[in-house]
Amino acid sequence: MTDSPAIVHLARLDADESDVRTLCGIWGHASKRHTQKAKQGPWVSCPLCEAAASFLEESKSAADQNEGAESWT
C-alpha cells in the first residue's frame, strides 16, 4: 500500500514562526512532525504556490530593471 503524496506548499512564517501563510493563500500552523513526514516523501509541489513564486520572481526582476532605468533619466 502506498501513501498518497503530500502536497508541499511554499509559505512565509509569521514573526512567531508558528503561523504560516502559503503563497496560494492557505493559513495554518507550522508543524515539525508534518514537515519531517513530507520530507520523507512521496510529495508533490502545490502548482498554485509554484505559479505565485514565479510571478513574484518575475515582478521583482521587472522592478529591478525599472529601477535601473529611472536612475538614467
C-alpha positions in Angstrom: 0.0 0.0 0.0 1.4 3.4 -1.0 0.6 6.6 0.7 -0.8 9.4 -1.4 1.8 12.1 -1.9 2.0 15.1 0.5 1.3 18.4 -1.1 4.2 20.7 -0.3 3.4 24.4 -0.2 5.7 27.4 -0.3 5.0 29.5 2.8 6.0 32.5 4.8 6.4 32.3 8.5 4.9 34.9 10.8 7.2 36.6 13.3 6.4 33.9 16.0 7.4 31.2 13.5 4.3 29.1 14.2 1.7 30.6 11.9 2.2 30.3 8.2 0.5 31.6 5.1 1.2 29.8 1.9 1.6 31.6 -1.4 -1.7 30.0 -2.6 -3.5 31.7 0.3 -3.9 28.9 2.9 -3.4 29.9 6.6 -2.1 27.3 9.0 0.4 26.4 11.7 3.9 25.2 11.2 4.4 21.6 12.3 7.8 19.9 12.6 6.1 16.5 12.5 4.3 17.2 9.3 7.4 18.7 7.7 9.5 15.7 8.6 6.9 13.3 7.2 6.6 15.3 3.9 10.4 15.3 3.5 10.4 11.5 3.6 8.1 11.5 0.5 6.4 11.0 -1.6 5.4 14.6 -2.2 4.4 17.0 -5.0 4.6 20.8 -5.1 1.5 22.9 -5.0 1.0 24.2 -8.5 -0.6 27.5 -7.2 2.3 28.1 -4.9 4.8 27.5 -7.8 2.9 29.9 -10.0 2.8 32.6 -7.3 6.5 32.2 -6.7 7.2 32.5 -10.5 5.1 35.6 -10.6 6.8 37.2 -7.6 10.2 36.4 -9.2 9.2 38.0 -12.5 7.7 41.0 -10.7 10.9 41.5 -8.7 13.0 41.2 -11.8 10.9 43.8 -13.7 11.0 46.2 -10.7 14.8 45.9 -10.6 15.0 46.7 -14.3 12.7 49.7 -14.0 14.7 51.0 -11.0 17.9 51.0 -13.1 16.1 52.8 -16.0 14.8 55.5 -13.7 18.3 56.4 -12.5 19.3 57.4 -16.0 16.5 59.9 -16.5 
